[in-house]
Amino acid sequence: FIMTPLIVIGLGAKVLVPSIPVDKTTDYIIPLVIQQYTPPIIGGITLVAICAAAISTANSMLLHCATSLYYDVYLNIAPKRISEKKFKNWLRLSIFGIATAAVLLAINPPWFLAMGFVYVYGGFGAAFFLVVFLGLYWKRMNRAGAYAGIIIGAVVYVAAKAMGYGLPFVIAVTASLIGVLLAVYFTKRAPLEAYEPYFEAEISESTREVLEKMRSTTQEEPEVKNERSNIG
């Protein structure tokens, strides 16, 4: 429903503007078509929709990048959690810094930026597609299969791309699937407690005991931290 109008606009732009004007890039095609070939109300609504989509995407990506810097980078370098107030300040500063860098790069985009996106997302897809999909829908999936899928998918994608094969993503996903299946069936099955809560409405007694133990441990952690701080 959402993509069909965009596809129609793109096809219409190709018909209405067969060649790109001098000193213009493909980024100017949609604004040019809206300004010259659409009624003001329709053009305004279209521009608002494009701006809304861009802002929503930028917001989610900036927040995701800033959060990942804290959880995936900071906590691995200095494994000490900060207060909620400091965390919010960290997010604000990180988002501002990343957004500033993005704006500066957008003024004069590097030539390799578009191809970089293709390679990065292709590599991510080859490495994580099967791991996420099978992890969500297959009870037999385990840690060994996840590691095998990630490593084989990423390595094969880079190798296929470097050797100039036509469909590196398909080759990498196929190799990743084979690696996942071999790793899963030649290693120990994941314990029942690891997947049962996600697939069954009624869980077993052993799984319930594990969940209760995890909840009690999570509730005790703040109390232990407070006691340590008081002792300090």
C-alpha positions as CSV (number, residue, x, y, z in Angstrom):
1,F,0.0,0.0,0.0
2,I,2.8,2.4,0.8
3,M,5.4,1.3,-1.7
4,T,3.0,1.2,-4.7
5,P,2.6,5.0,-5.0
6,L,6.3,5.5,-4.7
7,I,6.9,3.0,-7.5
8,V,4.3,4.8,-9.7
9,I,6.0,8.1,-9.0
10,G,9.4,6.7,-9.9
11,L,8.1,5.2,-13.2
12,G,6.3,8.4,-14.0
13,A,9.4,10.4,-13.3
14,K,11.3,8.3,-15.8
15,V,8.7,9.0,-18.5
16,L,8.3,12.7,-17.7
17,V,12.0,13.4,-17.3
18,P,13.9,11.0,-19.6
19,S,17.3,12.5,-18.9
20,I,18.7,14.2,-15.8
21,P,19.2,18.0,-16.1
22,V,22.7,19.3,-16.3
23,D,24.5,19.6,-12.9
24,K,21.7,17.6,-11.2
25,T,21.8,14.2,-9.6
26,T,19.0,11.6,-9.3
27,D,18.1,13.1,-5.9
28,Y,16.5,16.0,-7.7
29,I,14.1,13.9,-9.8
30,I,11.2,13.6,-7.3
31,P,11.3,17.3,-6.2
32,L,11.4,18.3,-9.9
33,V,8.4,16.1,-10.9
34,I,6.5,17.4,-7.9
35,Q,7.2,21.0,-8.7
36,Q,6.4,20.9,-12.4
37,Y,3.9,18.1,-12.9
38,T,1.7,17.8,-9.8
39,P,-1.1,20.0,-8.3
40,P,0.1,22.1,-5.4
41,I,-1.9,20.2,-2.8
42,I,-0.7,16.7,-4.0
43,G,2.9,18.0,-4.3
44,G,2.8,19.4,-0.7
45,I,1.3,16.2,0.7
46,T,4.0,14.1,-1.1
47,L,6.8,16.3,0.1
48,V,5.5,16.1,3.7
49,A,5.3,12.3,3.4
50,I,8.9,12.1,2.2
51,C,10.1,14.4,4.9
52,A,8.2,12.4,7.6
53,A,9.7,9.2,6.4
54,A,13.2,10.6,6.3
55,I,12.9,12.1,9.8
56,S,11.5,8.9,11.2
57,T,14.3,6.8,9.7
58,A,17.0,9.2,10.8
59,N,15.5,9.3,14.3
60,S,15.5,5.6,14.8
61,M,19.0,5.1,13.2
62,L,20.6,7.8,15.3
63,L,19.0,6.5,18.5
64,H,20.1,2.9,17.6
65,C,23.7,4.0,16.9
66,A,24.0,6.0,20.1
67,T,22.5,3.2,22.2
68,S,24.8,0.6,20.5
69,L,27.9,2.8,21.4
70,Y,27.0,2.6,25.0
71,Y,26.0,-1.1,25.3
72,D,28.3,-2.6,22.7
73,V,31.4,-0.4,23.0
74,Y,31.4,1.5,26.3
75,L,30.4,-1.4,28.6
76,N,33.0,-3.6,27.0
77,I,35.8,-1.1,27.5
78,A,34.7,0.1,31.0
79,P,32.1,-2.4,32.4
80,K,30.5,0.0,34.8
81,R,27.0,1.2,34.3
82,I,26.3,4.9,34.7
83,S,23.2,6.5,36.2
84,E,20.1,7.2,34.2
85,K,20.7,10.9,34.1
86,K,24.3,10.4,32.7
87,F,22.9,7.8,30.2
88,K,20.5,10.4,28.8
89,N,23.3,12.9,28.5
90,W,25.4,10.3,26.8
91,L,22.6,9.6,24.3
92,R,22.1,13.3,23.6
93,L,25.8,14.0,23.0
94,S,26.2,10.8,20.9
95,I,23.2,11.6,18.7
96,F,24.4,15.2,18.2
97,G,27.9,14.0,17.2
98,I,26.7,11.3,14.9
99,A,24.1,13.7,13.3
100,T,26.8,16.3,12.8
101,A,29.0,13.9,11.0
102,A,26.1,12.7,8.8
103,V,25.2,16.3,7.8
104,L,28.9,17.1,6.9
105,L,29.1,13.9,4.8
106,A,25.8,14.7,3.1
107,I,27.1,18.1,1.9
108,N,29.7,16.4,-0.2
109,P,29.1,12.6,-0.2
110,P,32.1,10.4,-0.6
111,W,32.1,8.5,-3.9
112,F,32.2,5.1,-2.1
113,L,29.2,5.9,0.2
114,A,26.5,4.3,-1.9
115,M,28.5,1.2,-2.7
116,G,29.5,1.0,1.0
117,F,25.9,0.7,1.9
118,V,25.4,-2.1,-0.6
119,Y,28.4,-4.1,0.7
120,V,27.6,-3.5,4.4
121,Y,23.9,-4.4,4.2
122,G,24.7,-7.4,1.9
123,G,27.3,-8.6,4.4
124,F,24.9,-8.1,7.4
125,G,22.1,-9.9,5.6
126,A,24.4,-12.9,4.7
127,A,25.7,-13.1,8.3
128,F,22.5,-12.6,10.3
129,F,19.5,-13.4,8.2
130,L,19.3,-17.1,8.8
131,V,20.5,-16.7,12.4
132,V,17.6,-14.4,13.3
133,F,15.0,-16.3,11.2
134,L,15.9,-19.8,12.4
135,G,16.4,-18.5,16.0
136,L,12.8,-17.2,16.0
137,Y,11.0,-20.1,14.3
138,W,13.1,-23.3,14.8
139,K,13.3,-25.0,18.2
140,R,16.5,-26.9,17.3
141,M,18.6,-23.8,16.7
142,N,21.4,-23.4,19.1
143,R,24.5,-21.3,19.8
144,A,26.8,-23.3,17.6
145,G,24.5,-22.9,14.7
146,A,24.3,-19.2,15.3
147,Y,28.1,-18.8,15.4
148,A,28.5,-21.0,12.3
149,G,25.9,-19.0,10.3
150,I,27.4,-15.6,11.2
151,I,31.0,-16.6,10.5
152,I,30.4,-18.6,7.3
153,G,27.9,-16.1,5.9
154,A,30.2,-13.1,6.4
155,V,33.4,-14.8,5.2
156,V,31.7,-16.4,2.1
157,Y,30.0,-13.0,1.2
158,V,33.4,-11.2,1.3
159,A,35.1,-13.9,-0.7
160,A,32.3,-14.1,-3.3
161,K,32.3,-10.4,-3.7
162,A,36.1,-10.2,-4.0
163,M,36.1,-13.0,-6.6
164,G,33.5,-11.1,-8.7
165,Y,30.6,-13.7,-8.5
166,G,27.3,-12.4,-9.8
167,L,25.1,-13.3,-6.7
168,P,27.3,-13.1,-3.6
169,F,24.4,-12.8,-1.2
170,V,22.7,-15.9,-2.5
171,I,26.0,-17.8,-2.4
172,A,26.7,-16.6,1.1
173,V,23.3,-17.4,2.5
174,T,23.4,-20.9,0.9
175,A,26.8,-21.6,2.5
176,S,25.5,-20.1,5.8
177,L,22.5,-22.4,5.7
178,I,24.7,-25.5,5.2
179,G,27.0,-24.4,8.0
180,V,24.0,-23.8,10.4
181,L,22.5,-27.2,9.7
182,L,25.8,-29.1,10.1
183,A,26.6,-27.2,13.3
184,V,23.1,-27.7,14.8
185,Y,22.9,-31.4,14.1
186,F,26.5,-32.2,15.1
187,T,26.4,-30.4,18.4
188,K,24.3,-30.7,21.6
189,R,20.7,-29.6,21.5
190,A,19.8,-26.5,23.4
191,P,18.2,-27.1,26.8
192,L,14.4,-27.0,27.0
193,E,14.5,-24.0,29.3
194,A,16.2,-21.9,26.6
195,Y,13.4,-22.0,24.0
196,E,10.3,-23.4,25.6
197,P,8.9,-20.0,26.9
198,Y,9.0,-18.7,23.3
199,F,7.2,-21.6,21.7
200,E,4.8,-23.0,24.3
201,A,1.9,-21.4,26.1
202,E,2.2,-23.8,29.0
203,I,5.8,-24.3,30.2
204,S,7.2,-27.2,32.1
205,E,8.1,-27.1,35.8
206,S,11.8,-27.1,35.2
207,T,11.5,-24.1,32.9
208,R,9.3,-22.3,35.5
209,E,11.9,-22.9,38.2
210,V,14.7,-21.4,35.9
211,L,12.6,-18.3,35.2
212,E,11.8,-17.8,38.9
213,K,15.5,-18.1,39.7
214,M,16.4,-15.5,37.0
215,R,13.7,-13.1,38.3
216,S,14.9,-13.4,41.9
217,T,18.5,-12.8,40.8
218,T,17.5,-9.7,38.8
219,Q,15.6,-8.3,41.8
220,E,18.5,-8.9,44.1
221,E,21.1,-7.1,42.0
222,P,20.0,-3.5,42.9
223,E,20.0,-4.5,46.6
224,V,23.5,-5.9,46.4
225,K,24.8,-2.8,44.6
226,N,23.3,-0.6,47.3
227,E,24.9,-2.6,50.0
228,R,28.3,-2.4,48.3
229,S,28.0,1.3,47.9
230,N,27.1,1.8,51.5
231,I,30.0,-0.4,52.6
232,G,32.3,1.7,50.3
